[in-house]
Amino acid sequence: MSFFRKILLIGLVSFYVPSSYAELTIEITEGIESALPISVVPFGMQGASGVPVDVSFVVDADLGRSGYFKTLDKQSMPAKPSTAEAVQFKDWQALGQNYLVIGQVIEDHGQYNVQFQLFDVYKGEQLMGYRMTSSAAELRRTAHHISDLIFEKLTGKKGVFSGRIAYITSSRQGKQSNHKLQVSDADGFNAQTIASSVEPLMSPAWSPDGRKIAYVSFEKKSAAIYIQTLATGERARVAEFPGINGAPSWSPDGAKLALTLSKDGNPDIFILNLMTRSLTKLTKSFAIDTEPTWSPDGSSIVFTSDRGGKPQLYIMSSQGGDEKRLTFSGNYNARASFSPDGKSIAMVHGNGSDYRIAVMDMATKSVNVITDGRSDESPSFAPNGSMILYASRKGNAGYLSAVSLDGKMQQKLVFDSSEIREPAWSP
């Protein structure tokens, strides 16, 4: 019996080496050679009570870990201007800096007025300037918004620093395991526990509006699919049929879930209408059909099946009909994730004992392997389509990584925990 089939037949559960949990740090393991030199000068601060978040530090960290920019450390800066009049462009030109960011944070009766300016150093021109108001609780989000604005201005691509990620952690105290569904900012801060159970949690999936997460819980000793509203914590159990209830995937309009059910005896793909709770069976095979994902336009569903003998990706209309095999390269292709524009699919690509992240061009069907790990899994596209978040392992430790679509830029997201898995980037 294949590894793929064994995993499905025990209810889509994997068991993990436990440990503790903490916020993550992000390491650039491989950057883009053409990274742009940029200096983010410490923002000027005014106000009797001080500023709870160093906005410029967050912006510097965001841009630096993107791989597209090479930031200048504070000790190497010739000056620390906070107004345009104080900027001496020749000093920054001498250090080879292309761009300069300056700003101020002014506290006013518990509110914070944040302003920043982005300059082209060699032209001596302002490229962007914004002023915004923030509460203390929203200062970090404001800093991420500034990073997004700068990133889009200089690269032409939307930033993802204001986004969030969901992931599963596992720990153990004595003989008892503890599994958590966590949601954090894209840089790992502000982590919150969405669900916690001594039984496994799996397969987090964001709703298209980013307000809800569907996931699988074994808290009652058998698999069930829940939908939880993040703002209120309210949750609803939407699938608890006999056998497997797994791999939920939201339709682009948020009205339906594609999922894997084995209530009829074999794991097949179903569509659940969330308003009426009606089920539509899409696949009818003696093989294992699982891991459905919707195309961005909602017209198609890609899923994993071993109907050809080994796990491969197949595509079919979301209205039902015939299935068509997508992947032929490699002996294992699974866990598809569509890019936001629908032009590419990320997948787990296996050859022999190595499982890596690969990207398929939907027009040409060419496959490009973009990671070099031995056990890479669970790819998830960033909202701007430029990065793929995935889980990996080294020894007994599980961690998260991110890689650019061309494989040239790579990040490692490091937790103190030894088991982090199943990442999902918010819309």
N, C-alpha and C positions, 0 to 999 in steps of 0.2 A: 504494500500500500504506500502511495506517495506521501511525502511530508505534507503537501497541500491538503490532501484528503484527510489525513490524520487530524490536522488542526481543525478542519471544519467539523469532523464527526465528534470531536469532544466539545463542540459548542463554541468554536472560535476563540478559545481562551489560551493564552500563553502564561507561563509562570516565570517570575522574575526574581533576581537576587535583590533583597530589600536593603534599604538604608534610610538615612535622614534626608530632609528636604531643605533647601534654602534658595534665595533668589539667584538668578544666573548672572554670569559675566560673559562678555562676548569677545572672542579673540579672532583677529584677522589672520587666517593661516595662509592665504594666498590673495594678493591684491592685483588690481589692474595696472599694467605697466604705465599706462598713460594717465594715472591718477593726477588730478589737478591740485597744485599747491594752493592752500587757502589758510588764512589766519583768522581765527575767531577770538577777538580780543575780549578779556574779561569785561563784562558789562559794568558800567558805573552804577552804584547803588545809593539811593537816597531814602531816608525814612528812619524814624526813631526806633521802630521795632525790628529793623533788619529784614532780610529776605530769606524765607525758609528753603528755597530751591535756587541753586546757582544755575540760572537760565543759560548763560553762555557755556558752562561746562557741559550741559546736556546737549546743546547744539553742536559743540565741538565733537562730542562722543558720537552723536548720530552720524554726522558727516564722515568722520574718520572710519567708523565701522562699515560704512556703505561700500568701501573699497574704491569708490569713484574719486575720493579726495584724499590728499595727504595734508594733514593739519600740522601747524607749527606749534611746538611746545611753548608754554608761557615764558620759560626762562630765556628763550632765544629771541623774544620779541624786542624790537628796539624801543618801543614805547607802548603805552596802554591808553590810547585816546578813546573817549566815549562820545565825542562830538565831531562832526565833519571838519570843523575849523581847525581841530587839533591834529588832523591826519597829515603826515609828511610822506607823500607817496614815494619819493625817492628812497627813503629808508627801507620801505617794503620791497621796492624793486630790486634793491641791492641784495636782498635775501631770496630773490627768485620767487616771490609770492605773486600768484596771478590774481587772487581775490582777497578781499578784506571785509570782515564783518565786525561792526561796532554796535554798541547799544547802551541803553540805560533801563534800569528798573526803579520806579519811584513808588514808594509805599504811601498810601493816602487813606487813612482811617480804615485799615484792614483790607483795602483793595490795592491792586498793583497795576500801575500803568507801565507797560512794556513797549519799548520802541527799539527798532533796529534799522541799520542801513547796510546794504551790500554794495561794495565798490569794485570796479575793474581797476586794478592797481596800475597797469601800464597805460591805460587811457585816462586815468584820474577822474573817472566818471562814476556817478551813482547809478547802479543798475536797478535797485529796489529799495523801498523804504516803507515800513509799516509801523503803525501804533495800535496797540490793543490793550484792553483791560481784562484783568484776571483776578479771581479769588486766590487765596493761598492754596486751596485744595486743587486748583486747576493750573497752577504755575508750570508743573512738569508737562502737562498736555499742551500748554501754550508754547513751551520750548520746542516740543515735537512739531507743532504746527509751523513754527519759524523754520525748522529744519526742512520740512516738506516744501515750503515756499522757495527756499534757497536751492534745494535739490532740483526742483522742476525748472526754475529759472536757468540754471546752468547746464542741465543735462537734457531738458526737453521731456523728461519722464516724470510722472507723478511720484512723489515720495511716499514711503510706507511707514514713516516713523510714528505717525499718530495711530497706527493700527494696533491690533491686539492679537495675541496668539493663545490658543488653548492647547493643553497637553495633559497627559496622565502621568502621575508620579506614584511610586510604590515604596512603602517602608514597612518595617517590622519592629515590634516591641515584644520581646520574648517569643512566644509561639504565634502571636496574632499579627496578621498582615493588615496594612491600612493602605487603601488605594484612594487617590484623590484626583478629581478633575479640576485643574487649575486654569485660570485665565489671568494673563498679565499684559502689561504694555509690551510693545515689540522689543524693548530693551531689557525686559525681565523685571522691571520695577512694578510696584502696585499689584503684586500677585494676590489673587483672591481664590478661595476654595469654593467651587460651585457645587460640588457633590463629594461626599466621602463615604466609604463603605469598607467593611472588612472583607467583602467579596469583590472580585474584579470589576473594574469599570473600563469601557472600551469605546472606540470609534466616535470621538466627538466630531460634530458637524455643525457649522454655523448656518443660521438662517440667512437668506440674502440681505436682509436689513441689519444684520449684526446684533439683533436684540435677543435672539434665542439660540440655544444649543440643543441639538438632539444627540443622544448618546445611549449606549448599551450598559445596563447594570445587571449584575447577578446577585443583588442584595437579598433576593428571596430564594436564593439557591438555584434559580433558573434564569435564563436570559429574558430581559424585557427592554423595550425601547421607550425612553422618556424624552419629553421636550420640556426644557426649563427656560423660563423668562429671566434674564440676567438682572434686570432692574428690581424685580420684586422677589425673586427666588421661587415663585410659583412654578410648579411642574405638573405635567400630566403624563400618565402612562398610556401610550398610544398603540403598543403592540406587545401582547403577552400570549402568543399562541403556543401550543405544544411544540417542543423542539427548538430549533434555532430561530431567534429573532435578532437579526444583526445587520451591520453595515448600512445605517441610514444615510440618505443623501437627499438634500433639498432640491426641489425643482426651482428654476430661476424666479418664478413668481411667488415662491413661498407657500403655495397652496397644497403641495403634495410632497410625499416622501417616497423615494425608491428604496427598497430594502430587500434583505434576504430572509425568506421564511422556509421552513421545512415542514410546515403543518400538514402538507399533503404527502409527506414521506421523503421527498428529495429536496435539497436546497434549490430554490428557484427565485427569480427576480419578480417582485410584486410592486405595484404602485398603490400607495395608500392616500386616498383623498382625506385631507385633514379636517375638512368641513363636515363631510357626510360619514367619514370613517369607512367608506366602501373600499374594497380591495379589487384590484385588477391584476390578474396573473399574466406576466409577459413571457416568461420562458417555460417550456415544458420539455425537460430533458432528463435522461437518466444520469447525467453528469452533475457535478457540483457547479452551480452558477451563483456568483456572489460578487461583492464589491461594486455595485452599480454607481455610476456617476453621470450626471446630466451634462449635455453640451450647453454652452452659455445661452443659446437661443431656444433651448428646451425641446428641440425636435428629435434629438437622439439620446440614447443611453449606451455607454460603454461599460462592459462588465468583464469579470474574470471567469473563465470556465476551463475545466479540464476535459471537455468533451472530445478533444483531439488526442487525449492521452496524457498531455502535460498542460499546466496552467498557461493560457494565452488570453489575449484581449479580443473581445468580440464587440460589434456595434450593431444596434438595431434601432428602429423607430420607437420613440417613446409611446406611440399609439399601438405598438405591437407589430407583428409580422415576422419576416425572416431575419435571421442573424447572419452577419458577415464577419469572418475572421479578419482581424486587423494586423496582428503581429506574427511574424514568421522567423525573425532573427533571434537566436538564443533558445534555450530549452525551458525558459521560465519568464513570463511577462505578466505582471499583476499590479493591482492597486493603482488604477489609472487616476490622473488628476488633470482636468482640462485647464489650459491657460485661459485668462479672462477673455481674450479675443477669439478663442476657439480654434486657433491655427496650430496649436501644439498640444501634445499630451505627455505629461511626465508619468513614469512608471517605474516599478521595481523590475530590473532586468537581470536574469540569472544565467550564468554559464558555469557549469560545474558546481562548485561549492561557494562561488562568489555571487553576492547579490548587491547590485549597484543601482544608482538612479540614472535613468536614461530619458531622453526626450525624443518623441516621434514628431516629425513634420507631417501634418495631416494631408497636405497636398501631395507630397512626394512619397510618403510612407517610409522615408529614411529615418534611421535610429542612430542617435548620438549618445554614447555613454559619457556622463559628465562628472561622476564621482569615482573614487578609487578604493572605497572601503570593501570590507569582506561581508558586512551584514547591514547594508543600508536599506531603509524601508520607509513607508508612509509619506510619500512626497506630497507637498501642498504648495500651490502657487501663491506668490504674493499678489495683492490686488493690482499692482502695476505690471505684472507679468514678467518682471526682470529677474526675480529670485525664486528659488524653490527651497522651502523648508522641509527637512526630513529628519528621521531618527536613525541613529547608528549605534554600533556597539564596539567596545574595545575590551577584551577580556570579559569580566563580569559587569562592566559598567555600561549603562545606556546613556546616551546624551543626544542633543539636538545639534544639527548643523544647517547651514544655508549655503546655496551655491547659485551663481549667476547662470542664466540660461545657456551661455556658451561655455560654462565650466571654468572661466578664467578667474573669477573671484569667489573665494570660499571663506566662510566664517564657521567657527566652532562656538556653540553656546554652552558654557560650562556651568553646571550646578554642583553643589556639594553632595547632592544625592547621587547614588550609583544607579538609579533606574528612572529614566525619563523616556517617554515614548509617545507615539501617535500625535504628532503636532498637527495643528490646523490653523492656518492664517485666516484672520477675519476678513470679510469683504471690505 
